[in-house]
Amino acid sequence: MKKSASALGVAILGLGSSFFSSPAMAASLADCGTAPAGGTLTLTGDICQLTFSAPGTYSFTTPKAFAGMAALVVGAGGGAETNNAAWQKAGYAGSGGKVTYIDLSESAGDESVSIVVGAAGTSSGAGNPTDGQASTLTLGATTSTAAGGVKAIWANAPTYCTIVGNTSDYLGVGDGAGGNSTSRAGETCVNAPGVNPSLGAVDSAGTAAPSLFAGLNQEFGFGGVLVTLPSDLPALTPGAGAGVAVSATGNAEDPVADATAANGFAAIAWQLPAEPKASLADTGSGSNTSMILGLASIAVGAALATTRRRWVK
């Protein structure tokens, strides 16, 4: 019995020490918290990312602890315009919504954030397409805005380009979040660039891409695409302007436009602290739990070992 008590004490001492020496467990999605209504939460490595892609207003409370935080906000794209007149069949693409990076690292944590995702502009063949709506992020008294893309504007010159050497139809260019189209004065049409954070692209105001978005491999705010029939218009990415498909052989076919541009988008990314559950202190879990268990185990083990020594005497 005396030997058993001693052995048990040594075993418990070893268990207590293991709470301090065991390597930290890998982060799990639960460490990121719970996604608010309308948001999608993902985890890559130790980076949590919360995204909103449908038009609307959302709220989010920043985590209590983090090693860095940033946001990306994208305005909705502008609508396109088409002209089916027999004398001139033309198409004008909508412009992409702007992209804005926001540094949230100075947030005190546990703060309320309001996000508005803008709705896409609509296209029209009757001369009245609409602009894309702006997207915003508000933290405290500061609101950051990503303007929506401008609707297509019916103006022959100087903002037009040509497709496959065809100069009989005017094709209005759609500018992108990453800059204006380089084909604005009758040159062959070149799609205007968007902004891809994973490539380190600066935002529409020239702000450097946050490293937290290195894994966000998507082009936002692409200028409206111009293609030739019978090619299909490509799928729209967030913030893209509405595109137009036109005939490559003059006025033979009516131009076709995307019914709408793409909606806006918002993302918030943060890096988990070294001990992920430290951000969940109010749940009773976290780094203190291991310390308490470890100390308790060592205390019990030491008591049993001491008892053994007393019995031996």
C-alpha positions, 0 to 999 in steps of 0.5 A, a space after each residue: 500500500 505504501 509503495 502504491 501510494 508512492 508510485 501514484 504520487 510520482 505518476 501524478 507529478 509526471 501528469 502535472 508536469 505534462 500540462 506545462 511541457 506538452 506542445 500547443 494543439 493546432 488551432 481549430 475553427 472553433 477558436 475563431 468564434 461563431 460567424 454572425 448571421 450572413 457571414 461565412 467563417 473559415 480558418 487557414 493555418 492560424 488565420 481566421 477569415 470572415 466574409 460577407 457576399 450578399 447585399 445587406 447590413 451586418 454586424 460583427 464583434 471583434 475577438 478579445 485577443 488577436 495577433 493582427 487584424 485587417 479588412 477588405 471592402 469591395 464596392 458593387 459593379 456598375 451596370 452595362 448599356 447596349 444599343 440595338 439600333 440598326 444603324 449602330 449596334 454598340 455595347 458599353 461595359 460597366 466599371 468595377 467597384 473600388 477595393 479598400 484595405 483597412 488596418 484594424 490591428 489597433 482595435 482594442 478588441 471586443 468592439 462592434 463593427 458594422 458592415 454594409 455590402 452594396 448591391 450590383 448595378 443593373 444593365 439596360 438597353 434603354 439608356 438607364 443602367 445604374 451605378 453599383 452601390 458602395 460598401 462600407 465598414 464602420 468601427 467606432 466613429 470611423 467609416 471606410 468606404 469602397 465606392 461602387 462602380 460607375 454605370 456605362 455611359 453612352 459616349 462615342 469618344 474618346 472612351 471606346 475600344 475595338 474588337 477583332 479589328 472591327 471599327 464599325 461599332 463603338 464599344 465603351 470600356 469598363 474601368 476596374 478597381 485596379 485602374 482604368 482600361 488601357 484601351 480608351 481611344 479606339 485601341 483593341 479592347 483590353 479588360 481593365 484590371 481588378 485587385 487580387 490580394 494574394 498577388 500583393 496588389 495595392 487597393 484602389 487608393 494605392 494602399 499595400 495589401 495586408 499580409 493576412 490576405 495572402 491566401 485570398 486568391 480572387 480578383 475583385 472589382 474587375 472592369 466589365 468584360 467585352 467579348 465577341 458573340 457567340 462567346 459567353 460572358 464569363 462568370 462575374 467575380 465580386 465587384 465586377 462591372 457588367 460585361 457585353 458580348 457583341 458581334 465581331 462582324 459589324 451590325 449582324 447581331 444585337 449586343 448582349 449584356 449581363 443583366 446585372 453587375 456583381 455585388 460588393 464584398 467584405 472580408 475581415 481576417 485576423 491572426 489567432 494569438 499564440 494560445 488561440 483560446 486566450 480570446 475565449 477567456 469568458 467561456 472559462 477555457 483558455 491558457 489558465 485552465 492548463 496551468 490550474 490543472 497542472 498545479 493541482 496535479 503537482 500538489 496532489 503528487 507531492 502530497 502522496 510522495 511525502 506520505 510515502 517518505 513518512 511511512 518509510 521512517 
